[in-house]
């Protein structure tokens, strides 16, 4: 299925792990043209080591793009990581995972690091795992109204709260595929938000890519809406020339 | 590839507005090539086991591809023992226990649960969804009490506990509906064995396509995939 998977992860998860070869295998098997990748090592604390490891992987795989992980608890290091990577088109933007770093989206430290990120004018990917994070995301999106923020997981079980946050803050994009296989979720999100702010992410190896693909394939939305999720929306958001050309 | 889905629901869902009608289930089955579904009536979980079980037996008698799964609540003791007998007398051979919804640990220390398991000796298959239960999701003393093949629904974080139980208990099986973590299905097959993993979807509450494609994407041999999709449950149900 051609298009863009905005989020896979490099490194070990509970039951499997990925390296450059496994990420490429997953990308080719699902026939994605472009895949965004974040480092699990960076997400779990080692920002510099994880992001550097990811850079080596990106340099060997033309279809992969990076998310530079930042952490509000390490503001200086985060600024350094942004400076090091984000001017390159190989990097889609920065990623924040509040559950991993234990810092809420409402904290002063989070606001400070996002404030520093604004000048890169790239989308910010934030993992949103529950209703509280969804509410905080809405406040954040309204405060940084020029920043495009992608909610990875889109609230998981609390996906409706995240959807309503995105309805009220138009700079929020949703990636609901890695947040569970709730039947009817995509249809409700499309009916509420329209087709332009939904993106596809598998979160492999944290999740089996088949789970996300099956959710999309079985959704009762039109083929052009599916195409928007996989292709049109990410191409526009990340200024890709078109996945085929990028690859 | 024909599919037997061991985890489906009909009725209504109190926590979300989802179409759990027989028609929705049947449409999904047709679209994804599911030949048979083991179905639980949600009213038997959330309202009254006996009324809900009667409802699902009626549905199964009307719809050929559906097999009734009766819900037993050990906290309805001693009435739950009569309910087991009633369902067995009416030909039901698959039962579901709901420790999360009915509020008990899946442990041999729960007296009514021990009684229920003893009484289920003529069942062919027992289904238990332990996703979200406090850790440990089952206790080690339960393995020897299981009366027949017992398929546990677990997610990637709870899988380790069940795989350890499967190593020691010959009746411990794994059901796939919540194994959407990368590599989890492969781990279940590797450690529990391909003959003790069965396919389930949780549909129509959850996406059937997501469950089917998770298994299709798992790095397994075609023979193992076929066993999980169909052969293992078929063997159990006879």
Interface residues (C-beta under 8 A of the other chain):
Chain A: X13 X14 X15 X16 X29 X180 X181 X182 X183 X184 X204 X205 X206 X207 X208 X209 X210 X211 X212 X213 X214 X215 X217 X218 X219
Chain B: X16 X18 X19 X28 X31 X32 X156 X157 X159 X179 X180 X181 X182 X183 X184 X185 X186 X187 X202 X203 X204 X205 X206 X207 X208 X209 X210 X211 X212 X213 X214 X215 X216 X217 X218
